[in-house]
């Protein structure tokens, strides 16, 4: 036997130690006790105690105890001394090849031990079940130490060694590996692995849900805090407006500076809160305005209040110009111009207010009416302001275009005096004016009407001097009169 094992010196030493232990009193006692007690169990037959040889080819083994349990063959091998892994494996492979179940009776085995034999036995066991004889009972009974596993509350594997007293009919038989076991550690661990995986997925899903809920809660809290901050922000501005209004303070820069820093959505909320369209607010404020009211001026001028000035009217259809004109304290012309800059569209019905504002100066009324109609062409308040800035110059050009003198106290036929006055008082804009006069035919008419040559002399005098043209009217001129072609060298 030994020569066929091809053992190392250490393994040979362990082998002879095993043979020697087989002759010990303890070894004899255990195998005889097992053989005698097992014989009394129902289903047990053909019990042999150290006297049955089992052959497999050229190899043979003589187990400590052999028996049949119903249709199964079982051998008991008693281990009292150190055994090499090769020796243990050779026994296991031999009996497995014969279809015989091997039960090691490990008399001094410590499942927590770190000896090489203990490590080898645990390594070679699929089920991690280890047996010794229960000597406290006369009937055959084994003490089984087995490793079980479970998941902690944190879904982590925890292995635990357990001990149970079992009779032979409580044992289970692994027909693939020909091992005997009480607790199927490998199977249970596989089941728990699946459970752990499901738990991990559940934990992950719960974590994602928790994170989602936290984010949603944070989003809600952020929105609530944002709304609170915005509400406070808006109320501060409204309170500042009220303070300036109540104290008739002229400058609203503090309000403008605050509104300048508002986001678009914040301005929308501000306008909803301010609610200028509610209950004819603006019209009532105008009715009760103080002299040249700075608050009304702010309402008309600020770009941060959103409203359509053309839609503001009371139940009777009276519009903002009706209220401004009928106000006892507001300067109509001043606030009318603010309304135009705000986007008010001038109508034929509105002319009466301007005519009534200049009862003794119809030329001024004509000038403002002309500019007001021109303002209807623009949405940009800057261009409308340019119209007021260049009102005199634009009225001169419009006079040529409309074939009537606008904005000046000349009689309808005093075109030469009108032209001479233009050259003399607006020389810096004459290049533009002359182009307009020529485009609209007035220039040729002036030459024909100039019997005393006064206009031509004025014209000659103008060109004999070096006059610097003011090009600040350029953009307005282009916007109003795109039909006039010119090529100035600026």
C-alpha positions in Angstrom: 0.0 0.0 0.0 2.6 2.6 1.1 4.8 2.1 -1.9 1.9 3.0 -4.2 1.2 6.3 -2.4 4.3 8.1 -3.6 4.4 10.0 -0.3 6.8 12.6 0.9 8.9 12.0 4.1 6.5 14.1 6.1 3.5 12.3 4.6 5.1 8.9 5.4 5.6 10.0 9.0 1.9 11.0 9.2 0.9 7.7 7.6 2.8 5.6 10.1 1.4 7.8 12.8 -2.1 7.0 11.5 -1.3 3.3 11.5 0.1 3.5 15.0 -3.1 5.4 16.2 -5.2 2.6 14.7 -3.7 0.3 17.3 -4.4 2.7 20.2 -7.0 1.8 22.8 -9.0 4.9 21.9 -9.1 4.0 18.3 -10.2 0.4 19.1 -12.8 1.7 21.5 -14.4 4.1 19.0 -14.6 1.7 16.1 -16.1 -1.1 18.3 -18.5 1.4 19.9 -19.6 2.6 16.5 -20.0 -0.9 15.1 -21.9 -2.2 18.1 -24.3 0.8 18.4 -25.0 1.1 14.7 -25.9 -2.5 14.4 -29.0 -1.9 16.4 -30.4 0.8 14.0 -33.2 -0.1 11.6 -32.0 -0.3 8.1 -28.4 -1.1 9.0 -26.9 -4.3 7.7 -23.6 -6.0 6.9 -21.7 -4.3 9.7 -17.9 -5.0 9.6 -15.5 -3.7 12.1 -11.9 -3.5 10.8 -12.2 -6.8 8.9 -13.6 -5.9 5.4 -11.4 -5.2 2.5 -12.7 -3.1 -0.4 -11.0 -3.4 -3.7 -10.7 -0.9 -6.6 -8.3 -2.1 -9.2 -5.0 -2.7 -7.6 -5.9 -0.6 -4.6 -7.7 -1.7 -1.5 -8.9 -0.2 1.7 -9.9 -1.6 5.0 -12.2 0.9 6.8 -12.6 1.1 10.5 -16.3 0.4 10.2 -18.3 -0.7 7.2 -22.1 -1.1 6.9 -25.0 -0.8 4.6 -27.9 1.6 5.3 -30.8 0.5 3.2 -29.4 0.9 -0.4 -26.4 2.9 0.6 -22.9 1.8 1.6 -21.2 3.8 4.4 -17.7 3.6 5.9 -16.5 5.3 9.1 -12.9 6.3 9.3 -11.6 7.4 12.7 -9.0 10.2 12.7 -7.0 10.6 15.9 -3.7 11.9 14.5 -2.5 14.3 11.9 -3.2 13.2 8.3 -1.8 14.6 5.1 -4.1 16.2 2.5 -3.0 13.5 0.1 -4.0 10.7 2.5 -7.4 12.3 3.2 -8.0 12.9 -0.5 -6.9 9.4 -1.5 -9.4 7.9 1.0 -12.2 10.3 -0.3 -11.4 9.6 -4.0 -11.2 5.8 -3.4 -14.6 5.5 -1.7 -16.2 8.0 -4.1 -15.1 5.8 -7.0 -16.8 2.8 -5.4 -20.0 4.8 -4.7 -19.5 4.5 -0.9 -20.2 7.4 1.5 -17.3 8.2 3.8 -17.9 9.6 7.3 -14.8 10.8 9.1 -15.1 10.5 12.9 -12.9 13.5 14.0 -12.2 12.8 17.6 -10.0 15.8 18.3 -11.0 18.1 15.5 -11.3 21.8 16.2 -13.3 23.6 13.5 -11.5 26.8 14.4 -8.1 25.1 14.6 -5.3 26.2 12.3 -3.3 22.9 12.1 -2.6 21.7 8.6 -4.8 18.7 9.0 -7.7 20.8 10.2 -7.2 23.2 7.3 -7.1 20.3 4.8 -10.2 18.6 6.1 -12.2 21.8 6.0 -10.8 22.6 2.5 -11.9 19.2 1.2 -15.3 19.3 2.7 -18.0 20.7 0.3 -20.7 20.9 3.1 -18.5 22.0 6.0 -20.1 19.3 8.3 -17.8 17.5 10.7 -18.6 14.6 12.9 -17.6 12.9 16.1 -19.2 10.2 18.2 -21.7 11.2 20.9 -20.4 9.0 23.7 -22.9 10.2 26.2 -25.7 8.1 24.7 -25.7 4.3 24.3 -27.7 4.5 21.0 -25.7 5.5 18.0 -25.6 9.3 17.8 -23.3 11.7 16.2 -22.2 15.2 17.2 -22.3 17.3 14.0 -20.5 20.6 13.9 -21.5 22.6 10.8 -21.0 26.0 9.4 -24.1 28.0 8.6 -24.4 31.4 7.0 -26.9 34.2 7.2 -27.2 37.9 6.2 -26.7 40.6 8.7 -29.0 43.7 8.8 -26.4 45.3 6.6 -26.8 42.5 4.0 -23.3 41.1 4.8 -22.5 37.4 5.0 -21.8 36.1 8.5 -20.7 32.5 9.0 -21.4 30.8 12.3 -20.4 27.3 13.6 -23.2 25.3 15.2 -23.4 22.0 16.9 -26.2 19.5 16.8 -26.8 15.9 18.0 -28.2 13.7 15.3 -29.1 10.0 14.7 -28.2 8.5 11.4 -31.7 8.9 10.0 -31.3 12.7 10.2 -28.3 12.6 7.9 -28.5 13.6 4.2 -26.6 12.0 1.4 -24.9 13.9 -1.4 -24.9 11.3 -4.3 -22.7 13.6 -6.5 -19.8 13.9 -4.1 -20.6 10.9 -1.8 -20.6 13.1 1.3 -22.8 12.9 4.3 -24.1 16.1 5.8 -26.7 17.6 8.1 -26.7 21.2 6.8 -26.0 21.9 3.1 -23.7 24.8 3.5 -23.0 25.2 -0.2 -26.6 25.1 -1.2 -27.7 27.4 1.6 -24.9 29.9 0.7 -26.1 29.9 -2.9 -29.6 30.6 -1.8 -28.4 33.4 0.5 -26.2 34.7 -2.3 -29.4 35.1 -4.4 -31.1 36.7 -1.4 -28.1 39.0 -0.9 -28.3 40.0 -4.6 -32.0 40.7 -4.3 -31.4 42.6 -1.1 -28.6 44.6 -2.8 -31.0 45.4 -5.7 -33.7 46.3 -3.1 -31.2 48.3 -1.1 -30.0 50.0 -4.2 -33.6 50.7 -5.3 -34.4 52.0 -1.8 -31.2 54.1 -1.8 -32.1 55.5 -5.3 -35.7 56.1 -4.1 -34.4 57.7 -0.9 -31.9 59.9 -2.9 -34.7 60.8 -5.3 -37.1 61.7 -2.5 -34.3 63.6 -0.8 -33.6 65.5 -4.0 -37.3 66.1 -4.5 -37.6 67.3 -0.9 -34.5 69.5 -1.3 -36.0 70.8 -4.5 -39.3 71.5 -2.8 -37.4 73.2 0.1 -35.3 75.1 -2.3 -38.4 76.3 -4.2 -40.1 77.2 -0.9 -37.0 79.1 0.3 -36.7 80.7 -3.2 -40.3 81.8 -3.1 -39.8 83.1 0.5 -36.7 85.1 -0.6 -38.5 86.3 -3.7 -41.6 87.3 -1.7 -39.3 89.2 0.7 -37.4 90.7 -2.2 -40.6 91.9 -3.9 -42.1 93.2 -0.7 -38.9 95.2 0.0 -39.2 96.9 -3.5 -42.9 97.5 -3.1 -42.4 99.0 0.3 -39.6 101.2 -1.1 -41.9 102.4 -3.9 -44.6 103.2 -1.3 -42.1 105.1 0.8 -40.9 107.2 -2.2 -44.5 107.8 -3.3 -45.8 108.8 0.1 -42.9 111.2 0.6 -43.1 112.6 -2.9 -39.5 111.8 -3.5 -38.3 112.7 -7.1 -35.7 110.0 -7.7 -36.6 106.3 -7.9 -33.0 105.1 -8.4 -33.1 102.8 -5.4 -36.0 101.0 -6.9 -34.5 100.8 -10.4 -31.2 99.5 -9.0 -33.1 96.7 -7.2 -35.3 95.8 -10.2 -32.2 95.8 -12.4 -30.9 92.7 -10.5 -34.2 90.8 -10.8 -34.2 87.7 -13.0 -36.9 87.4 -15.8 -39.1 85.1 -13.7 -38.7 87.4 -10.7 -39.8 90.4 -12.7 -42.8 88.4 -13.8 -43.7 87.7 -10.2 -43.1 91.3 -9.3 -45.5 92.5 -11.9 -48.1 90.0 -10.8 -47.8 91.3 -7.3 -47.8 94.9 -8.3 -50.8 94.2 -10.5 -51.1 97.5 -12.3 -54.1 96.4 -14.3 -56.2 95.7 -11.2 -59.1 98.1 -10.6 -57.9 100.9 -12.9 -54.9 101.5 -10.6 -52.9 103.7 -12.9 -55.9 105.8 -13.9 -56.9 106.4 -10.3 -53.3 107.3 -9.4 -53.4 109.9 -12.3 -56.7 111.3 -11.1 -55.3 111.8 -7.6 -51.8 112.8 -8.7 -50.0 115.7 -7.1 -48.2 118.4 -9.2 -45.8 116.8 -11.7 -46.2 113.6 -9.8 -42.8 111.7 -9.6 -44.5 108.4 -8.9 -46.6 108.6 -12.2 -43.3 109.6 -14.0 -41.7 106.5 -12.6 -44.6 104.3 -13.7 -44.5 105.6 -17.2 -40.7 105.6 -17.5 -39.5 102.4 -15.9 -38.9 99.4 -18.2 -39.4 97.0 -15.4 -43.2 97.4 -15.2 -44.9 95.3 -17.8 -48.2 96.7 -19.2 -49.7 97.8 -22.5 -50.5 101.4 -22.2 -52.9 101.3 -25.1 -55.1 98.8 -23.3 -55.6 100.9 -20.2 -59.1 102.3 -20.2 -61.9 102.6 -17.7 -65.4 101.2 -18.2 -66.5 104.2 -20.2 -63.6 103.8 -22.6 -61.6 106.7 -21.4 -57.9 106.2 -22.0 -54.8 107.4 -20.2 -54.6 110.6 -22.2 -58.1 111.6 -21.1 -57.0 111.2 -17.5 -53.6 113.0 -18.0 -55.3 115.9 -19.8 -58.1 116.2 -17.1 -55.7 116.0 -14.2 -55.5 119.2 -12.3 -51.9 118.8 -11.3 -50.1 117.0 -14.1 -48.3 118.9 -16.9 -50.1 117.4 -19.9 -47.4 117.9 -22.5 -44.6 116.5 -20.3 -46.6 113.4 -19.3 -48.0 113.0 -22.8 -44.5 112.7 -24.2 -43.8 110.1 -21.5 -46.8 108.1 -22.6 -45.6 108.2 -26.2 -42.2 106.9 -25.1 -44.0 104.2 -23.2 -45.6 103.1 -26.5 -48.9 105.0 -26.6 -50.2 105.1 -30.2 -51.5 108.6 -31.1 -54.9 108.8 -32.7 -57.0 111.4 -34.5 -59.2 111.7 -31.4 -56.1 112.7 -29.4 -55.3 115.8 -31.4 -57.8 117.8 -29.5 -55.8 117.5 -26.3 -52.7 119.0 -27.9 -54.7 121.7 -29.6 -56.3 122.6 -26.3 -52.8 122.6 -24.7 -51.6 125.3 -27.1 -54.6 127.6 -27.7 -52.5 130.6 -28.7 -49.7 128.7 -30.4 -51.2 126.5 -33.1 -47.7 126.1 -34.7 -46.5 124.3 -31.6 -49.6 122.1 -31.5 -49.0 121.3 -35.2 -45.4 120.4 -34.4 -46.2 118.1 -31.5 -49.1 116.4 -33.5 -46.7 115.7 -36.4 -44.0 114.3 -34.1 -46.7 112.2 -32.3 -47.8 110.6 -35.5 -44.2 109.8 -36.4 -43.7 108.3 -33.0 -46.3 105.6 -34.0 -43.7 104.2 -36.3 -41.4 103.2 -33.5 -41.5 100.8 -30.6 -38.1 101.8 -29.3 -38.4 104.6 -26.7 -34.9 105.8 -27.7 -36.0 106.7 -31.2 -39.1 108.5 -29.8 -36.8 110.5 -27.6 -34.7 111.4 -30.7 -37.9 112.7 -32.3 -38.4 115.1 -29.4 -34.7 116.0 -29.4 -34.8 116.8 -33.1 -38.4 118.1 -33.2 -37.5 121.4 -35.0 -35.3 119.7 -37.7 -37.8 116.9 -38.3 -40.7 119.5 -38.7 -38.6 121.3 -41.3 -38.2 118.1 -43.3 -41.8 117.2 -42.8 -42.8 120.6 -44.1 -41.1 119.8 -47.4 -42.6 116.4 -47.5 -46.2 117.5 -46.6 -46.0 120.7 -48.7 -47.0 122.9 -45.8 -45.0 124.8 -43.1 -45.1 122.8 -39.8 -44.0 124.1 -36.4 -43.1 127.6 -37.4 -45.0 130.9 -37.3 -44.9 131.6 -41.0 -47.8 132.1 -43.3 -48.5 129.3 -45.8 -46.8 131.1 -48.7 -43.7 132.3 -46.8 -41.5 129.5 -48.1 -38.4 131.7 -48.8 -38.4 133.2 -45.2 -38.9 129.6 -43.9 -35.9 128.3 -46.0 -33.7 131.3 -45.1 -34.4 130.8 -41.4 -33.5 127.1 -41.8 -30.1 127.8 -43.4 -29.3 130.4 -40.8 -30.4 128.6 -37.6 -29.8 124.9 -38.5 -26.6 125.0 -40.6 -25.2 121.9 -39.0 -28.1 119.8 -40.3 -28.4 121.5 -43.7 -26.9 118.6 -45.6 -29.8 116.4 -44.5 -32.4 119.2 -45.0 -31.2 120.0 -48.5 -31.4 116.4 -49.5 -35.0 116.3 -48.2 -35.9 119.6 -50.0 -34.5 118.2 -53.3 -36.2 114.8 -52.8 -39.6 116.2 -52.1 -39.4 119.0 -54.8 -39.2 122.0 -52.4 -35.7 123.0 -53.5 -36.8 123.7 -57.1 -39.8 125.5 -55.9 -37.6 127.7 -53.7 -35.4 128.7 -56.7 -38.5 129.7 -58.6 -39.9 131.7 -55.7 -36.6 133.4 -54.9 -37.2 136.6 -56.9 -34.9 138.7 -54.7 -32.3 135.9 -54.6 -32.2 136.0 -50.8 -32.3 132.2 -50.6 -29.6 131.7 -53.2 -27.4 134.2 -51.4 -27.9 132.4 -48.1 -27.1 129.2 -49.9 -23.9 130.7 -51.4 -22.9 132.1 -48.1 -23.4 128.6 -46.5 -21.2 126.8 -49.0 -18.5 129.5 -48.8 -17.9 128.7 -45.1 -16.7 125.6 -43.5 -19.7 124.3 -41.6 -19.4 121.0 -39.6 -22.3 118.7 -40.1 -23.9 117.2 -36.9 -24.4 113.5 -37.7 -26.2 112.7 -34.5 -29.4 112.8 -36.5 -28.2 110.1 -38.8 -30.1 107.0 -37.4 -33.3 108.9 -37.0 -33.1 110.4 -40.5 -32.5 106.9 -42.0 -35.4 105.4 -40.1 -37.9 108.1 -41.1 -36.8 108.7 -44.7 -35.4 105.5 -46.2 -36.5 106.7 -49.7 -33.8 109.5 -49.5 -30.5 108.3 -51.0 -27.4 110.0 -49.9 -23.6 109.5 -49.5 -22.1 111.6 -46.8 -18.4 111.4 -46.1 -18.5 111.1 -42.3 
